[in-house]
Amino acid sequence: MFHWLLDIAFYLYLTASAGLLFYGLNCYVMLLFFQRQVKATQQRQRKLEQTWNEAHPLSSEAGLPKITTQLPLYNELNVAERAIRAIAAFDYPKRLHQIQVLDDSTDETCELVDRIATELRASGIWIDVVRREVRHGYKAGALSDAMPAAHGEFIAIFDSDFVPSPDFLRRLLPHFSEEKTGLVQARWGHLNREESLLTRAQSVGIDGHFAIEQTARSANHLFLNFNGTAGIWRRSTIEDAGGWTADTLTEDLDLSYRAQLKGWHLEYVPHVVVPAELPGTYSAFKSQQFRWAKGSIQTAVKLLPQVFVSERSRITKLQSIFHLCHYFAHPLMLVVALLALPSLHHFGGTIHQSWLIACSIPLLASTFGPAVLYSISQRYLYPQDWFGRIALLPVLMVVGFGICLSNTRAVLEAIMGVKSGFVRTPKSGGKQSKTYRARPNAIPLLEICAGLYCIISLVGFMRAGYFGIAPFLVLYILGFLTVGLSSMREQLRPA
């Protein structure tokens, strides 16, 4: 019976390793897509902006569409004012730009929003505060409920921790020159990158997604996602795709796929950057990643069947699987971590060299594939100091390994249909007017236990004389213990 269980553990280990191999190799595929189209796409986009801005000078309102900018809020005392004032400063005709503050707050944020709105109205700004008695559907519900009162032909959306520049609208509007362009998405920047080692590591991960993956998807007409903020939708696209729905935790990803299945094109403009606040604590970062992981898999369950029967190319359908199921890599990582030691005992403590190589290659590919992608993204975005930035890759890898247990829970809940509320990421705004904290849970204790278990696994492999897997187990140990202990300390810290 025991040997039978070891056999199962070993084959699960191999299956998980093979899955990670495919995820790692797909990073190189995305890099190929990126290199193939990036220059031509950027030249076309910049020419569009130049032509449009020449036809629409700042002093003229002729031909300009009406735009509504929506700012969903929920208890954002630290950042609400900064976001509202940044949006109010857009260099767009006041009578053509409606601001909707979708305020679901239950704390002092309400008084702050009302005071700023009153002040801005007195200066001629068109600003409406939309409040609901019941916060149903969370962010998706707020966006949906506000649509009847939105006057714009185009809908710009920002989360509260984003600080767009005054020329944001004028830089993205030119990219709607084609009638079937339904969304234009800008790139995320970083307001608080230098805050800590965690925020610096996160910035590398975010840059990899926006510089390489989003550029590659947009330029090659693969399925692209709206990132929930720093983008402009064509109103008719939202309506044609069925509107905002709250049956997943990633309403942005859900609407993006539904719009593209309807034939709309989503455009990504990487040279327009909107800086935002990165989560400053491990608990906040895990809360954000949990929501993204669960929502992505919920969207995959909901929409992948429609993607498969669509008329899209096979490569587009394949990439949609990697796109929507990206967070499946975390359960695979956890399986590899937990079953490494049983796999050693499967061979009675003696592993043939060929088996050891076969097991190491997937781990190498899955580790270095993303590392290469992140390195190229840093060189592409920051040619002057990219080499110093990629020194943060080990930290990003440690954090990535460390959150795989929390994200595995998110993936499993999505598959099993477990419902959960939209938990927003706490934001400080560079100040501490009020402390918002993620809800405590038992995951940090499990992460610490997983780290200790990986230490036992490392000792087992070292005693057996197999040192090749040691670096990977060390990453797991550092990841689980760093994330677990840091999250535990944050939960125990007095409010």
MARTORSE-518541 format. One line per 8 residues: their letters; for each residue x, z, y of C-alpha. Coordinates in nm, 4 decimals. Layout:
N
a	X Z Y  ...
This chain:
495
mfhwlldi	0.0000 0.0000 0.0000  0.2810 0.0944 0.2400  0.4695 -0.2297 0.1713  0.1489 -0.4265 0.2285  0.1093 -0.2667 0.5710  0.4722 -0.3458 0.6533  0.4098 -0.7097 0.5597  0.1107 -0.7264 0.7940
afylylta	0.3116 -0.5628 1.0740  0.5943 -0.8106 1.0272  0.3716 -1.1177 1.0404  0.1878 -0.9826 1.3437  0.5286 -0.9332 1.5037  0.6204 -1.2959 1.4286  0.2864 -1.4212 1.5619  0.3240 -1.2259 1.8845
sagllfyg	0.6818 -1.3500 1.9249  0.5666 -1.7093 1.8750  0.2985 -1.6596 2.1415  0.5572 -1.5287 2.3855  0.7747 -1.8289 2.3055  0.4970 -2.0648 2.4222  0.4451 -1.8659 2.7424  0.8179 -1.8771 2.8130
lncyvmll	0.8472 -2.2497 2.7459  0.5503 -2.3221 2.9717  0.7483 -2.1834 3.2642  0.9850 -2.4787 3.2230  0.6858 -2.7144 3.2087  0.5619 -2.5769 3.5405  0.9079 -2.6271 3.6888  0.9007 -2.9911 3.5801
ffqrqvka	0.5593 -3.0380 3.7410  0.6905 -2.8707 4.0554  0.9977 -3.0913 4.0847  0.8012 -3.4092 4.0181  0.5605 -3.3969 4.3130  0.6671 -3.1301 4.5595  0.8484 -3.3470 4.8186  0.5884 -3.6233 4.8373
tqqrqrkl	0.3066 -3.3685 4.8618  0.4724 -3.1761 5.1435  0.5393 -3.4921 5.3433  0.1747 -3.5959 5.3082  0.0494 -3.2527 5.4119  0.2675 -3.2284 5.7217  0.1681 -3.5774 5.8311  -0.1993 -3.4818 5.7980
eqtwneah	-0.1464 -3.1784 6.0217  0.0398 -3.3795 6.2842  -0.2253 -3.6526 6.2959  -0.5152 -3.4058 6.3121  -0.3598 -3.1869 6.5819  -0.2815 -3.4900 6.7967  -0.6506 -3.5834 6.7779  -0.7680 -3.2251 6.8463
plsseagl	-0.5624 -3.0665 7.1279  -0.6123 -2.6986 7.2062  -0.7873 -2.7830 7.5322  -1.0614 -2.9855 7.3614  -1.3592 -2.8894 7.1441  -1.4532 -3.2479 7.0618  -1.4980 -3.3117 6.6923  -1.4194 -2.9561 6.5879
pkittqlp	-1.6404 -2.8046 6.3153  -1.8031 -2.4643 6.3303  -1.6185 -2.2065 6.1192  -1.7148 -1.8644 5.9859  -1.4382 -1.6198 5.8988  -1.5438 -1.3465 5.6564  -1.3607 -1.0153 5.6242  -1.4905 -0.7969 5.3369
lynelnva	-1.4159 -0.4260 5.3883  -1.4623 -0.1145 5.1817  -1.3123 0.2073 5.3228  -1.0136 0.0381 5.4894  -0.9459 0.2723 5.7800  -0.5712 0.2024 5.7769  -0.5875 -0.1772 5.8005  -0.9322 -0.2796 5.9297
erairaia	-0.8447 -0.2917 6.2993  -0.5272 -0.4920 6.2442  -0.7133 -0.7537 6.0384  -1.0096 -0.7851 6.2788  -0.7883 -0.8280 6.5837  -0.5698 -1.0863 6.4080  -0.8780 -1.2944 6.3222  -1.0191 -1.2532 6.6726
afdypkrl	-0.6925 -1.3961 6.8110  -0.7369 -1.7361 6.6410  -0.6719 -2.0238 6.8850  -1.0081 -2.1824 6.8139  -1.3037 -2.2264 7.0505  -1.4933 -1.8978 7.0623  -1.8353 -2.0562 7.0423  -1.7359 -2.2431 6.7274
hqiqvldd	-1.5795 -1.9469 6.5479  -1.8023 -1.6785 6.3985  -1.6439 -1.3627 6.2577  -1.8379 -1.1757 5.9896  -1.7109 -0.8282 5.9057  -1.8711 -0.7493 5.5688  -1.8498 -0.3728 5.5876  -1.9505 -0.1820 5.2749
stdetcel	-1.7570 0.1270 5.3851  -1.8789 0.4819 5.3343  -1.6194 0.6596 5.5505  -1.4855 0.6543 5.9062  -1.4132 0.2815 5.8769  -1.7740 0.2158 5.9867  -1.7245 0.3829 6.3253  -1.3931 0.2032 6.3755
vdriatel	-1.5457 -0.1369 6.2959  -1.8411 -0.0818 6.5308  -1.6136 0.0221 6.8165  -1.3835 -0.2806 6.7785  -1.6776 -0.5210 6.7379  -1.8386 -0.3914 7.0573  -1.5110 -0.4327 7.2454  -1.4546 -0.7862 7.1179
rasgiwid	-1.8106 -0.8975 7.1938  -1.7587 -0.7865 7.5526  -1.4622 -1.0248 7.5717  -1.6690 -1.3177 7.4438  -1.5753 -1.3083 7.0752  -1.8534 -1.4077 6.8332  -1.8414 -1.1220 6.5837  -2.1142 -0.9881 6.3534
vvrrevrh	-2.1002 -0.6759 6.1372  -2.2902 -0.7165 5.8110  -2.3815 -0.4030 5.6178  -2.5777 -0.3550 5.2949  -2.7705 -0.0535 5.1751  -2.6608 -0.1116 4.8154  -2.3073 -0.2272 4.7326  -2.4135 -0.4454 4.4424
gykagals	-2.1676 -0.7052 4.3164  -1.8812 -0.5520 4.5165  -1.6780 -0.8194 4.7016  -1.8601 -1.1111 4.5381  -2.1934 -0.9550 4.6307  -2.0848 -0.9034 4.9904  -1.9717 -1.2649 5.0239  -2.2916 -1.3937 4.8649
dampaahg	-2.5236 -1.1749 5.0731  -2.3530 -1.2802 5.3970  -2.3845 -1.6542 5.3370  -2.7390 -1.6956 5.4814  -2.6180 -1.5516 5.8120  -2.2980 -1.7588 5.8166  -2.3165 -2.0471 6.0651  -1.9969 -2.2260 5.9736
efiaifds	-1.9524 -2.5580 5.8000  -1.6315 -2.4047 5.6681  -1.5806 -2.0469 5.5453  -1.2442 -1.8748 5.5881  -1.1906 -1.5551 5.3877  -0.9375 -1.2751 5.4285  -0.8766 -0.9447 5.2572  -0.8209 -0.6558 5.4930
dfvpspdf	-0.4450 -0.6267 5.4403  -0.3729 -0.9845 5.5549  -0.2531 -1.0696 5.9045  -0.3027 -1.4410 5.9761  -0.1333 -1.6112 6.2700  -0.3413 -1.7509 6.5610  -0.2931 -2.1114 6.4453  -0.4221 -2.0494 6.0895
lrrllphf	-0.7458 -2.2480 6.1233  -0.5831 -2.5401 6.3006  -0.3143 -2.5671 6.0336  -0.5503 -2.5687 5.7355  -0.8427 -2.7724 5.8703  -0.6488 -3.1042 5.8646  -0.6341 -3.0844 5.4856  -1.0100 -3.1322 5.4606
seektglv	-0.9730 -3.4962 5.5644  -1.0873 -3.6023 5.2169  -1.4564 -3.5323 5.1584  -1.4007 -3.4005 4.8045  -1.1516 -3.1372 4.9183  -1.3457 -2.8151 4.8734  -1.0819 -2.5502 4.9410  -0.7485 -2.5219 5.1183
qarwghln	-0.5325 -2.2253 5.0188  -0.2340 -2.0881 5.2121  0.0663 -1.9034 5.0690  0.0960 -1.5255 5.0718  0.3804 -1.3638 5.2621  0.4883 -0.9998 5.2609  0.4451 -0.7449 5.5389  0.6114 -0.4518 5.3651
reeslltr	0.8650 -0.6131 5.1346  1.1390 -0.3705 5.2395  0.9267 -0.0616 5.1821  1.0663 0.0171 4.8360  1.2315 -0.1266 4.5284  0.8831 -0.1775 4.3818  0.7593 -0.3867 4.6751  1.0778 -0.5957 4.6779
aqsvgidg	1.0356 -0.6681 4.3072  0.6683 -0.7570 4.3564  0.7604 -1.0025 4.6305  0.9703 -1.2013 4.3826  0.6802 -1.2194 4.1371  0.4301 -1.3240 4.4053  0.6724 -1.5871 4.5362  0.7097 -1.7340 4.1876
hfaieqta	0.3343 -1.7781 4.1577  0.2861 -1.9305 4.5019  0.6034 -2.1348 4.5408  0.6171 -2.2888 4.1926  0.2926 -2.2461 3.9982  0.0408 -2.3087 4.2756  0.2437 -2.5973 4.4161  0.2765 -2.7559 4.0713
rsanhlfl	-0.0952 -2.7217 3.9946  -0.2112 -2.8588 4.3273  0.0334 -3.1496 4.3435  -0.0421 -3.2585 3.9866  -0.4219 -3.2143 4.0103  -0.4314 -2.9366 3.7509  -0.6865 -2.6568 3.7745  -0.5951 -2.4464 4.0772
nfngtagi	-0.7287 -2.1075 4.1817  -0.8340 -1.9670 4.5154  -0.6396 -1.6437 4.5526  -0.9319 -1.4520 4.7024  -0.7940 -1.4555 5.0558  -0.6001 -1.6654 5.3092  -0.8001 -1.9783 5.2342  -1.0831 -2.1897 5.3746
wrrstied	-1.3782 -2.3155 5.1696  -1.6046 -2.6053 5.2522  -1.9467 -2.4398 5.2570  -2.1095 -2.7206 5.0605  -1.8520 -2.6680 4.7844  -1.9483 -2.3031 4.7426  -2.3144 -2.3969 4.7272  -2.2628 -2.6905 4.4907
aggwtadt	-2.0596 -2.4743 4.2516  -2.3344 -2.2111 4.2294  -2.2155 -1.9603 4.4887  -2.0353 -1.6310 4.4475  -2.1078 -1.4406 4.1254  -2.0066 -1.0898 4.0220  -2.0015 -1.1285 3.6433  -1.6198 -1.1270 3.6454
ltedldls	-1.3696 -0.9150 3.8393  -1.2046 -1.2294 3.9751  -1.4861 -1.3992 4.1638  -1.2265 -1.6195 4.3370  -1.0906 -1.7626 4.0113  -1.4408 -1.8041 3.8715  -1.5679 -2.0020 4.1727  -1.2496 -2.2093 4.1804
yraqlkgw	-1.2985 -2.3351 3.8256  -1.6703 -2.3947 3.8702  -1.5999 -2.6005 4.1834  -1.3358 -2.8105 4.0097  -1.5614 -2.8663 3.7104  -1.8089 -3.0094 3.9647  -1.5453 -3.2583 4.0785  -1.4103 -3.0829 4.3893
hleyvphv	-1.0388 -3.0857 4.4686  -0.8593 -2.7670 4.5730  -0.5563 -2.8113 4.7965  -0.2645 -2.5702 4.8262  -0.0499 -2.5715 5.1422  0.2696 -2.3734 5.0745  0.4235 -2.4043 5.4214  0.1350 -2.2122 5.5836
vvpaelpg	0.2147 -1.8469 5.5171  -0.0119 -1.5461 5.5734  0.1689 -1.2127 5.5359  -0.0018 -0.9341 5.3428  0.0629 -0.5824 5.2256  0.2055 -0.5310 4.8762  0.0852 -0.2264 4.6772  0.3175 0.0587 4.7682
tysafksq	0.2708 0.2754 4.4578  0.2848 0.2139 4.0844  -0.0713 0.3364 4.0466  -0.1981 0.0937 4.3104  0.0040 -0.1917 4.1609  -0.1325 -0.1260 3.8114  -0.4862 -0.1041 3.9488  -0.4437 -0.4463 4.1115
qfrwakgs	-0.2895 -0.5993 3.7985  -0.5612 -0.4485 3.5787  -0.8315 -0.6132 3.7884  -0.6532 -0.9479 3.7859  -0.5869 -0.9320 3.4115  -0.9401 -0.8357 3.3149  -1.1002 -1.0804 3.5559  -0.8818 -1.3687 3.4367
iqtavkll	-0.9765 -1.3160 3.0738  -1.3435 -1.2720 3.1676  -1.3256 -1.6071 3.3446  -1.1525 -1.7639 3.0442  -1.4297 -1.6438 2.8112  -1.6925 -1.7709 3.0549  -1.5506 -2.1095 3.1543  -1.2921 -2.2350 2.9040
pqvfvser	-1.5664 -2.3843 2.6824  -1.6812 -2.5911 2.9811  -1.3228 -2.6970 3.0509  -1.2788 -2.8124 2.6904  -1.5849 -3.0405 2.7009  -1.5045 -3.1778 3.0467  -1.3485 -3.5181 3.1037  -1.0191 -3.3726 3.2211
sritklqs	-0.6943 -3.4845 3.0560  -0.5495 -3.2982 2.7589  -0.2564 -3.1696 2.9621  -0.4976 -3.0356 3.2243  -0.7001 -2.8576 2.9574  -0.3856 -2.7166 2.7993  -0.2590 -2.5887 3.1322  -0.5970 -2.4311 3.2041
ifhlchyf	-0.5496 -2.2249 2.8864  -0.2106 -2.1003 3.0042  -0.3554 -2.0429 3.3515  -0.6630 -1.8432 3.2546  -0.5018 -1.6691 2.9569  -0.1750 -1.5841 3.1295  -0.2355 -1.2114 3.0891  -0.2558 -1.2478 2.7104
ahplmlvv	0.1231 -1.2274 2.7300  0.0926 -0.8524 2.7878  -0.0809 -0.7689 2.4565  0.1776 -0.9881 2.2855  0.4563 -0.7949 2.4580  0.3016 -0.4661 2.3475  0.2703 -0.5859 1.9867  0.6386 -0.6844 1.9861
allalpsl	0.7361 -0.3432 2.1236  0.5277 -0.1441 1.8747  0.6029 -0.3518 1.5640  0.9768 -0.4049 1.6052  1.0572 -0.0900 1.4036  0.8067 -0.1587 1.1211  0.9481 -0.5118 1.1018  1.2937 -0.3643 1.0449
hhfggtih	1.1590 -0.1533 0.7580  0.9871 -0.4636 0.6176  1.3347 -0.5809 0.5180  1.4340 -0.2384 0.3904  1.6660 -0.1931 0.6856  1.8643 -0.5083 0.6047  1.7791 -0.8261 0.7976  1.9343 -1.1608 0.7149
qswliacs	2.1156 -1.3107 1.0123  1.8873 -1.6167 1.0193  1.5779 -1.3955 1.0467  1.7384 -1.1979 1.3275  1.8125 -1.5184 1.5200  1.4610 -1.6488 1.4553  1.3134 -1.3282 1.5965  1.5483 -1.3196 1.8968
ipllastf	1.4891 -1.6748 2.0212  1.1231 -1.6149 2.1228  1.2229 -1.2986 2.3049  1.4977 -1.4842 2.4892  1.2668 -1.7728 2.5821  0.9847 -1.5467 2.6967  1.2275 -1.3412 2.9065  1.4414 -1.6127 3.0623
gpavlysi	1.1614 -1.8671 3.1186  0.9962 -1.6559 3.3889  1.3386 -1.5481 3.5180  1.4406 -1.9098 3.5769  1.1073 -1.9821 3.7474  1.1443 -1.6819 3.9780  1.5057 -1.7717 4.0583  1.4158 -2.1273 4.1576
sqrylypq	1.1262 -2.0000 4.3701  1.3653 -1.7761 4.5648  1.6124 -2.0582 4.6157  1.3333 -2.2877 4.7307  1.1771 -2.0405 4.9765  1.4876 -1.8587 5.1001  1.7876 -2.0948 5.0784  1.9981 -1.8685 5.3004
dwfgrial	1.9810 -1.5464 5.0975  1.8184 -1.6415 4.7670  2.1091 -1.5157 4.5573  2.0713 -1.1621 4.6852  1.6982 -1.1744 4.6226  1.7290 -1.2705 4.2555  1.9290 -0.9511 4.2041  1.5822 -0.7934 4.1941
lpvlmvvg	1.4904 -0.9805 3.8740  1.5913 -0.6921 3.6441  1.3607 -0.4601 3.8413  1.0748 -0.7114 3.8191  1.1319 -0.7441 3.4441  1.1321 -0.3678 3.3965  0.8048 -0.3326 3.5889  0.6554 -0.6280 3.4009
fgiclsnt	0.7380 -0.4716 3.0652  0.6137 -0.1341 3.1858  0.2615 -0.2468 3.2827  0.1942 -0.4317 2.9564  0.0065 -0.1337 2.8083  -0.2297 -0.1051 3.1058  -0.2867 -0.4801 3.1131  -0.3458 -0.4870 2.7374
ravleaim	-0.6327 -0.2473 2.7923  -0.7683 -0.4836 3.0602  -0.7482 -0.7848 2.8265  -0.9176 -0.6000 2.5401  -1.1979 -0.4762 2.7665  -1.2572 -0.8330 2.8867  -1.2740 -0.9678 2.5301  -1.5087 -0.6918 2.4168
gvksgfvr	-1.7341 -0.7342 2.7189  -1.6719 -0.3866 2.8584  -1.8013 -0.3772 3.2165  -1.6197 -0.1979 3.4955  -1.6461 -0.1779 3.8711  -1.4333 -0.3596 4.1256  -1.1539 -0.1127 4.2081  -0.9877 -0.2159 4.5300
tpksggkq	-0.6148 -0.1691 4.5841  -0.5378 0.1188 4.8264  -0.3642 0.0023 5.1452  -0.1691 0.2001 5.4024  -0.1212 -0.0508 5.6845  0.2210 0.0985 5.7458  0.0598 0.4263 5.8482  -0.1257 0.7117 5.6882
sktyrarp	-0.4378 0.7642 5.8967  -0.6102 0.8281 5.5674  -0.4768 0.8399 5.2125  -0.6566 0.6251 4.9578  -0.5495 0.6778 4.5982  -0.6174 0.5005 4.2719  -0.8341 0.6935 4.0275  -0.6289 0.9076 3.7788
naipllei	-0.6328 0.8118 3.4100  -0.4486 0.8799 3.0849  -0.2540 0.5529 3.0769  0.0682 0.7047 3.2256  0.0871 0.9519 2.9359  0.0480 0.6680 2.6855  0.3193 0.4704 2.8672  0.5567 0.7647 2.8420
caglycii	0.4813 0.7977 2.4707  0.5425 0.4240 2.4246  0.8778 0.4616 2.5991  0.9781 0.7454 2.3678  0.8673 0.5425 2.0656  1.0848 0.2507 2.1796  1.3802 0.4901 2.1979  1.3202 0.5695 1.8294
slvgfmra	1.3048 0.1961 1.7566  1.6309 0.1391 1.9417  1.8032 0.4125 1.7444  1.6750 0.2608 1.4203  1.8126 -0.0844 1.5013  2.1435 0.0539 1.6262  2.1923 0.2603 1.3107  2.1190 -0.0478 1.1025
gyfgiapf	2.3848 -0.2382 1.2973  2.1520 -0.4859 1.4702  2.2490 -0.4865 1.8347  2.0972 -0.8202 1.9413  1.7512 -0.6759 1.9992  1.8889 -0.3740 2.1873  1.8628 -0.5297 2.5395  1.4935 -0.6052 2.4876
lvlyilgf	1.4185 -0.2557 2.3611  1.6093 -0.1123 2.6564  1.3835 -0.3147 2.8900  1.0785 -0.1717 2.7159  1.2169 0.1812 2.7366  1.3011 0.1515 3.1053  0.9710 -0.0203 3.1770  0.7415 0.2242 3.0010
ltvglssm	0.9243 0.5331 3.1260  0.9644 0.4088 3.4825  0.6029 0.3014 3.5203  0.4644 0.5949 3.3205  0.6628 0.8706 3.4901  0.6164 0.7219 3.8375  0.2412 0.6858 3.7857  0.2186 1.0405 3.6497
reqlrpa	0.4077 1.1767 3.9494  0.1763 0.9894 4.1879  -0.1330 1.1257 4.0148  -0.0024 1.4841 4.0279  0.1047 1.4592 4.3910  -0.1213 1.6649 4.6215  -0.3637 1.4548 4.8276
